[in-house]
Amino acid sequence: MTTDAELLRRARSDAHPFRELYDRYAARVFAFHLNRTRSPDAAHDLTAETFAEAWRSRRRFRDCAGGSAGPWLFAIARHVLSASVRRGVLERAACERLGVLERQPAAVEPDGAWLEGLEEAFAALPDEQQQAIELRVLGDLAYADVATSLGTTPQAARVRVHRGLASLRTRLTNPEGDR
């Protein structure tokens, strides 16, 4: 099977390999967005934005996960979701200032509060823990698949995910405390 990295390399000059990459990841990216928005319509829109951004940035892809594009795609998905939350907050604030209030929200959007400090805490994790979390939690991969992507054992992958999530939990619940 062709690696994601090879598909992205080929996608620099041909759209067909990118379609194969899309087919591999679309359901997982959609699930990621659906879990956070609880709206199939919003999740579809965000999934489309994620892959549009991946297409635009395909030439900048760097293989840091043994041929897997999962961590890269889910980083883009996180960015798209975060930007959507910020846009929604700005749009609502502008409407309030202008006195143009909608009677009902146009779409269900994720609550921005869960994002506060998440990116910084995640960025502070060691790379191996970031990649393991992206593959397992965001990519919804089994530990065996995470291990294959990272070139390690399922047990080591489980430890990386556990330690990373524990560190995130500590950082997010006690941001000013000792780390």
Secondary structure as UniProt FT lines:
FT   HELIX           4..10
FT   TURN            11..13
FT   HELIX           15..37
FT   HELIX           40..56
FT   HELIX           58..60
FT   TURN            66..67
FT   HELIX           70..98
FT   HELIX           112..115
FT   TURN            116..117
FT   HELIX           118..123
FT   HELIX           127..133
FT   HELIX           134..138
FT   HELIX           143..150
FT   HELIX           154..173
FT   TURN            175..176
//
